[in-house]
Amino acid sequence: MIELQSDKMINLMRKSMLQNVIMSFLLFAFVSCQQNNRVNSILVRNTSLLDSTNKSITVIDSNKENPSVKVKQLIQLYLRVPKEVRPAIYKPVFTKLFYLAYAHPDSTVLDFYRQQSVSNTQFPQITIEALLRQAYYDLFINQEAGQGLQSLKKVAAYRSQFDDTMSRSYNSLYAQTMLQMGNLKAAASYYIKTIALAEKIKDSASIISNYGNLAVVYSQMNEDVKAIPLEFKSLDYFTAHKDSVSMFIGNVSLGRAFATIGKVDTSFIFYNNALQLLKAGVHNPSVEIILYSNLGEIYADSGELKRSIYYYDLCKQPLKEIGSDEQYRIFNIYATKAYAQVRDVSKEVDEIKKNILVFVKDSDLINVRASYYSLYEIAGIKKRPAEALKYYILSDSVDKILASNANKKFTDELQTKYETQRREVKIQMQQKELVKKAAFSNMLLALLIVLGLGTAFIITRGRLIRKRKEALMQQQFTSGLLAKTEEERGRIARDLHDGLSQELLLLKNQVNVGVKIEPEKIDKIINEVRTISRNIHPVMLDQIGFKESILHTCNQISESEQLFIATDIEYHMELSKEKELQLFRIIQEALNNIIKYASAQAAKVQIAEIHKGLGVIIQDNGKGFDVQATLNGHSAFGLLSILERSKAINGKASISSDSKGTIINIEIPLSYG
């Protein structure tokens, strides 16, 4: 009886909620209708004015006046029109102003957008468009991501009033902001959302443009193989529609992509197309900077100095027009090595050194590496070998940090997410059809149940697989540990029997026959006892401390093996003695593996305090190996020892390896009283 009453209550609540939703919807529709009728009646009364205004916009757009004159005429025309007519003309006016400013930067346009974003409380759609255009100007003309983000935060307050077209513009701008701020993962995610929305509203131009934008993100992730097909698709579309500005951007993007993967001859085809479009009258300072600097770098690398300097000199004009501080910094990195061959570049070198601090502060490791490499090349040109070696080592150390497969994995995840979102958009459209047939709530409930069960199944199955894998690794480690223990006991027994025991027996016989015992023989026995003791437990840990023990071990290996080991250790006794011993054994094991298997010429041990923890990195430049295959095999005791000892000190270890070498990264949390 209680269950029946509960079911009745739930049904009554559902019915009440549904009635409230329907009433809210009808009220919203009525108010919207009233507002639309009012705007429409105003527009009907001003039909002749609207027609003449549209004709004036067309005339201004088609005349051959100076761009700044056109900007002034469009703004004056818009402001002369009565406010109630502006909802019919704001989009073409705002758009034409942006494209005029994009080709010929004009701060008057930005001031106009700002003014319109605060003076249209009666028509929120104009406010939204003005804020979006303000963000476009900040991002694409001024190249100021911080200002663009502020504009987007303001427009986010109106998201409840967005239609799909506005949502598409918002997501595209947010993606561009993240791209300029260096957050490539977020940029790619938002571009994928933008493409899904563009597909939903069937806006082919937007789909193609954002394919090109996503390609730029892939290129910056060093995934040019994935970027090139998207860029070809974009260029084909804009060529068919004779959009010369977008064709210029597409050709420069493809030229840059092919140059990055080493196909310089192919890149010249697209760069030459871009140069021809410039001669035909296309003007886009932002992309011209990329074109000229890329050509300057290519010719510098091929030894064609005159051409290199010619294109770097051409790059100075668009930089002067719209160049940001960051663009000047990057230009200085690549152009200075060309100028170094014909003149003194002491001033530029000082600028590069100063700018490294800016890049480090912004966590821009790509340009930190490029700066050090440029300084290395300049020092070589100026015949300063010691300085060149210093900067090469610094560049190589940054390069090791960047050598990661994280971006490759993420782009694969993005492709999956994109396909998932496309399916979700289709499901949403189908759900709207189901609402019309009065079956929406039941279908949604069923869908949620299926998704919940599927998610629970996937999570449970993933946990079981992970636990089985961990159990297998633990079993392998335990077996290996037992075998190693027996092996170590056997070694100690042999050392005692073959070495120490024989020496003591010889000493006993000499005492029995009255032979004088030499002190050197006693010293030899003492040293042998010390060696056996040190192999069992590293006494120097207690005597000279953890940091000095690591340095001593690295120096010993460097002296006895064909392996150079660099150290960078910042340690202030943050760990307990027990944890120091485990970490010492981990580093010992890692270095032994490098000596045995890596065929490396150099290695590095780095220890530094990171956010609320201690970070340890052991890396080499050896031949690398398949980490997963080795862990699944029968000879993985060394690697398992590193992983298990890390767990024993509450740390987390990761091992990555490729043909350029191996990196072991350990993070140990610290607790501060």
Secondary structure, 3 states (H helix, E strand, C coil): CHHHHHHHHHHHHHHHHHHHHHHHHHHHHHHHHHHHHHHHHHHHHCHHHHHHHHHHHHHHHHCCCCHHHHHHHHHHHHHHCCHHHHHHCHHHHHHHHHHHHHHCCCHHHHHHHHHHCCCCCCCHHHHHHHHHHHHHHHHHHCCCHHHHHHHHHHHHHHHHHCCHHHHHHHHHHHHHHHHHCCCHHHHHHHHHHHHHHHHHCCCHHHHHHHHHHHHHHHHHCCCHHHHHHHHHHHHHHHHHCCCHHHHHHHHHHHHHHHHHCCCHHHHHHHHHHHHHHHHCCCCCHHHHHHHHHHHHHHHHHCCCHHHHHHHHHHHHHHHHHHCCHHHHHHHHHHHHHHHCCCCCCHHHHHHHHHHHHHHHHCCCHHHHHHHHHHHHHHHHHCCCHHHHHHHHHHHHHHHHHHCCCHHHHHHHHHHHHHHHHHHHHHHHHHHHHHHHCCCHHHHHHHHHHHHHHHHHHHHHHHHHHHHHHHHHHHHHHHHHHHHHHHHHHHHHHHHHHHHHHHHHHHHHHHHHCCCCCCHHHHHHHHHHHHHHHHHHCCCHHHHHCHHHHHHHHHHHHHHHCCCEEEEEECCCCCCCHHHHHHHHHHHHHHHHHHHHHHCCCEEEEEEEEECCEEEEEEEECCCCCCHHHHHHCCCCHHHHHHHHHHHHCCCEEEEEEECCEEEEEEEEECCCC
